[in-house]
Amino acid sequence: MAQITRVELTNAPAATIELFDELDSTNSRMRERFTDHGERFSPFHTIATTSQTAGRGRLDREWSAPPGASLAMSVYLEFDAAAARDSIGWVSLAGGLAVVEAVRTLAPQLADRVRVKWPNDVLIDGLKVCGILGELLGVVDGGRAFACVLGIGVNVALEQDALPTPTSTSLLLSGASVEPDALAAAIVRALATRMVALAAAGGDADAAGLRAELTEVSSTVGARVRITLPGNDLLEGRAVGIGAGGELEIEDADGTRLVNVGDVEHVRPLEGGWTQ
């Protein structure tokens, strides 16, 4: 059985969070209910757990953690199909911004240390604390909108020996004790604020304020990076900005180019680690 919580939102109807003790994968559970059982969720409906046993991240990487030490959550979103053609890349980026706001709200001592690494991670002191995976579920209302699930995984209380990689951290190790249910609610509120603004602006991330916000909290913009593209092709240069569609703007000896989220396998710093 799940613990059911209703979260009041500023510019949208209240959202429901279903918090389970354990699930195999929150994204898979939402996809199964939407696709196999025809369940139409309300926007920002969330399935969450503090023990995910078979989660998957970007590029199908395994994501799991000891019971009770992490938060895995999947948020249902609907995005206007016309706007999505140019701005669907902002869905995952808005998720990163939402996590940053939630952490700053619940753990203000981390406010200056939490950043977004383009395209789908949140870092504290340059170490990964959160990963994000957006997936398309299908279309609704005769193709008027895309139904999406945004999966968010946060290392809440992992100890050092339980971290998945040497470049990972947790909120606890960073000096913050946060309850997973409060974190889930804060993320949903912050995500709803940004997605409602993006929808109201017709997918224009500048009008919605998202591009300026991301540029401000990005650990990637301003850094020299090495990007691994499909086929192991490499692109090296300086990340100088964020494109209107959420692309990363790279400057190298040949000029400036935009790199789409879907064309990237890895983004690594060329010099040292990610800065704050």
Stockholm file with secondary structure:
# STOCKHOLM 1.0

chainA/1-276         MAQITRVELTNAPAATIELFDELDSTNSRMRERFTDHGERFSPFHTIATTSQTAGRGRLDREWSAPPGASLAMSVYLEFDAAAARDSIGWVSLAGGLAVVEAVRTLAPQLADRVRVKWPNDVLIDGLKVCGILGELLGVVDGGRAFACVLGIGVNVALEQDALPTPTSTSLLLSGASVEPDALAAAIVRALATRMVALAAAGGDADAAGLRAELTEVSSTVGARVRITLPGNDLLEGRAVGIGAGGELEIEDADGTRLVNVGDVEHVRPLEGGWTQ
#=GR chainA/1-276 SS CCEEEEECCSSSCCEEEEEESCBSCHHHHHHIIIIISCCCCCTTCEEEESCBSSEECGGGCEECCSTTSEEEEEEEEEEEHHHHHHHTTHHHHHHHHHHHHHHHHHCGGGTTTEEEETTTEEEETTEEEEEEEEEEEEEEGGGTEEEEEEEEEEECSCCGGGCSSTTBCCTTTTTCCCCHHHHHHHHHHHHHHHHHHHHHTTTCTTTTTHHHHHHHHBSSTTSEEEEEEGGGEEEEEEEEEECTTSCEEEEETTEEEEECGGGCSEEEESSSSCCC
#=GC SS_cons         CCEEEEECCSSSCCEEEEEESCBSCHHHHHHIIIIISCCCCCTTCEEEESCBSSEECGGGCEECCSTTSEEEEEEEEEEEHHHHHHHTTHHHHHHHHHHHHHHHHHCGGGTTTEEEETTTEEEETTEEEEEEEEEEEEEEGGGTEEEEEEEEEEECSCCGGGCSSTTBCCTTTTTCCCCHHHHHHHHHHHHHHHHHHHHHTTTCTTTTTHHHHHHHHBSSTTSEEEEEEGGGEEEEEEEEEECTTSCEEEEETTEEEEECGGGCSEEEESSSSCCC
//
